[in-house]
């Protein structure tokens, strides 16, 4: 998003993306309350207090000016006039970050009024530097010409007009202008890099959220098929029982069948769209489960990964959702071992616990890379969270590869 600029003021809000950010720094108006990081702080890479950037240079200039006034030996302008010019310059410099052009104009007037170098030279250079740092680029050349003209005019009005003195003042103004433009460009470059990093981080978050949404849609499609099959069987069994029951039981069983058909209709209406998400056709094949994991292992071995399957505990039928999720977790873990981890061997362990089912897949590879590409891990986490389970992924404690462990409660 491109940053907004107040009329005649410095930009507010987020910095513009690089490279558009270069050259877009604006002056902040006097009435603005926004506190932005100064270009000089960005260019130097540290964040001094804002009051130090506002008051520090002014205090130094006032000290130098007071020393110059104390040593002056000229009747016109006198010390009182020089003190007034120094005070005007100090007040203008305090507000230079908010109104650099107005500050430069006030200091130019003071320069024309007194024309005494020790009092007006430093304030004029700081004002030129601030204009180059903050003001609109289209106004910087005119401001620099105004400062140079004021120096020449002040020498013509208040002292001998000599070429070396004019040349030295013009060189000083040019250096102040160059340093201000460099600080401005450096600050805009750093702000652009920060904006790019923030934009990439937002894109990563959006990609992760999209992966979660897609995986949830996929899980919903699969569970929709499982639940619809179970409810359909309930309706059929209720109708069969109603055919042989007495009148009271028949009425209750018909009501159960009607409720089941109504639930099926509502479920088809609510989740029908999910069955064709992404333009695909509805899945007509039976959903895989733990019983299909040996076939999955054989296919994985044919792809080049040596896989060992171990089953422990008393084997028993699992709930349909757990059965499907366990298969998908093993499938995704083996896919990551081949695609991302570049493993040579993997070990799949299925453990039937009294009140839970545990799936462990560990290999000798590096594991999937961090970042937006790790959508498979997001899908595993969503499947385990659906049943209130626990998922652990990461490098093995012995440093010998990557491990995925999923514990799914059966209550």
C-alpha positions, -999 to 999 in steps of 0.1 A, spaced: 0 0 0 14 34 -9 18 58 20 -4 88 22 11 123 23 -5 152 41 -7 184 21 27 199 22 37 175 49 57 144 55 42 110 46 23 91 73 14 55 77 33 26 63 63 31 40 57 26 3 71 -6 -12 106 -5 -27 115 9 -52 85 33 -52 96 43 -17 127 60 -29 121 97 -32 86 97 -16 96 110 19 75 140 27 75 167 53 52 162 83 29 191 89 30 212 121 -4 198 133 6 161 128 9 140 160 23 109 143 58 99 154 78 84 127 114 72 127 137 99 114 156 93 81 189 100 99 181 73 125 172 48 97 204 56 77 226 52 108 208 21 120 201 32 155 172 50 172 182 80 193 155 98 213 136 122 191 143 151 214 180 145 209 176 150 171 155 181 176 174 199 204 209 185 202 221 203 170 202 235 180 220 236 214 254 231 197 246 259 172 235 282 200 267 277 218 288 284 187 267 315 179 270 328 215 308 324 212 307 343 179 286 371 194 310 374 224 339 380 201 323 404 176 339 439 173 316 455 147 290 482 154 265 471 127 249 449 133 254 449 170 253 421 195 216 426 202 208 422 165 230 392 163 213 377 194 179 382 179 190 366 146 204 336 166 172 333 185 151 333 153 174 307 138 172 285 169 134 286 170 132 278 132 156 249 136 136 234 164 106 231 140 128 221 110 116 185 109 79 195 107 83 225 83 118 225 67 110 250 40 96 275 65 126 270 87 149 277 58 130 308 49 133 322 84 170 315 85 175 331 51 159 363 64 181 362 94 211 358 72 201 388 50 195 408 82 229 403 99 252 386 74 276 375 102 290 341 94 297 327 129 260 333 137 241 323 105 264 299 86 257 268 107 219 273 110 218 278 72 237 246 65 215 226 89 184 241 73 196 231 38 204 196 50 169 192 65 153 205 33 172 178 13 162 152 39 125 160 42 111 183 16 95 176 -17 121 168 -43 107 193 -67 113 222 -42 149 212 -32 167 229 -62 149 262 -56 156 260 -19 193 254 -25 194 283 -50 177 305 -24 203 296 3 232 303 -21 217 336 -32 211 347 4 248 341 12 260 362 -17 234 389 -10 244 390 28 281 395 19 272 422 -5 251 440 21 272 436 52 308 430 42 334 428 15 323 407 -14 352 383 -21 352 353 -44 370 329 -20 345 335 8 315 331 -16 331 300 -31 337 284 4 301 291 14 287 277 -18 308 245 -14 295 241 22 259 245 10 265 219 -17 280 195 8 250 199 32 227 193 2 245 162 -9 246 147 26 209 154 31 200 137 -2 222 107 7 206 103 41 172 106 25 180 79 -1 195 56 24 165 59 47 140 53 19 160 22 8 160 8 43 123 16 47 116 -2 14 135 -33 26 115 -33 58 82 -30 39 93 -58 16 101 -81 45 68 -73 62 50 -80 29 67 -113 25 58 -122 61 22 -114 54 22 -135 23 37 -164 42 9 -161 68 -17 -159 41 -3 -190 24 -3 -209 57 -39 -198 64 -49 -209 29 -32 -243 34 -51 -247 67 -84 -239 50 -78 -262 21 -69 -291 44 -100 -285 65 -121 -286 34 -104 -319 24 -110 -333 59 -146 -322 58 -152 -339 24 -138 -371 37 -157 -371 70 -188 -361 51 -186 -394 32 -179 -414 63 -208 -398 83 -232 -400 54 -225 -437 50 -231 -444 87 -263 -424 88 -276 -441 56 -270 -475 73 -289 -463 104 -319 -453 83 -319 -486 64 -317 -506 96 -345 -485 112 -367 -491 83 -360 -528 83 -368 -530 120 -400 -511 116 -412 -537 91 -413 -564 118 -421 -543 149 -454 -536 166 -474 -504 160 -458 -483 188 -422 -494 179 -430 -490 142 -440 -453 148 -408 -446 168 -386 -464 142 -402 -445 113 -395 -413 132 -359 -423 136 -357 -430 98 -373 -397 90 -349 -379 112 -320 -397 96 -331 -388 61 -336 -352 72 -301 -351 86 -287 -366 54 -305 -339 33 -292 -311 55 -257 -325 54 -257 -328 16 -271 -293 14 -244 -278 37 -214 -298 26 -223 -305 -10 -201 -276 -22 -171 -290 -3 -173 -322 -24 -163 -304 -55 -140 -278 -41 -112 -269 -65 -132 -281 -96 -127 -318 -88 -154 -345 -90 -168 -363 -59 -147 -391 -47 -165 -424 -53 -139 -449 -41 -139 -461 -5 -118 -440 19 -85 -457 29 -77 -466 64 -51 -483 86 -57 -516 68 -44 -500 36 -11 -488 52 8 -521 42 -2 -514 5 10 -478 10 43 -491 24 48 -514 -6 41 -485 -31 66 -463 -12 92 -490 -14 87 -492 -51 94 -455 -52 129 -461 -38 124 -456 0 131 -486 22 102 -487 47 97 -510 77 62 -514 92 57 -524 128 23 -529 145 21 -532 183 -8 -536 207 -41 -554 204 -55 -547 169 -91 -537 168 -114 -516 145 -109 -479 148 -135 -452 144 -139 -442 107 -125 -407 112 -94 -419 131 -89 -447 106 -88 -423 77 -67 -397 95 -41 -422 105 -37 -433 69 -33 -397 57 -7 -389 84 14 -419 74 10 -411 37 20 -375 42 50 -384 64 64 -409 39 58 -383 11 78 -358 30 106 -383 36 110 -388 -2 103 -353 -14 118 -330 12 140 -351 35 157 -372 8 157 -401 32 169 -436 24 152 -455 52 120 -450 72 102 -468 100 64 -467 105 51 -478 139 14 -482 146 5 -487 183 -29 -496 196 -32 -482 231 -61 -488 255 -77 -454 249 -56 -440 219 -40 -448 187 -4 -437 180 13 -433 147 51 -428 145 71 -423 113 108 -416 115 135 -416 88 172 -408 83 165 -377 62 166 -339 69 129 -334 72 107 -309 53 120 -274 50 105 -246 71 83 -220 53 52 -219 31 61 -252 15 54 -272 47 16 -275 41 17 -313 47 26 -306 84 -2 -282 86 -26 -309 73 -14 -334 99 -18 -309 127 -54 -301 116 -63 -338 114 -49 -345 149 -65 -314 164 -99 -326 150 -98 -354 176 -81 -334 204 -48 -353 199 -12 -344 200 13 -340 171 51 -339 175 74 -332 145 111 -324 143 146 -338 144 151 -369 164 169 -366 198 198 -387 186 202 -365 155 196 -394 132 167 -381 111 132 -366 113 103 -379 133 65 -375 131 45 -387 161 7 -385 162 -14 -396 193 -51 -397 186 -75 -403 215 -102 -430 209 -127 -417 234 
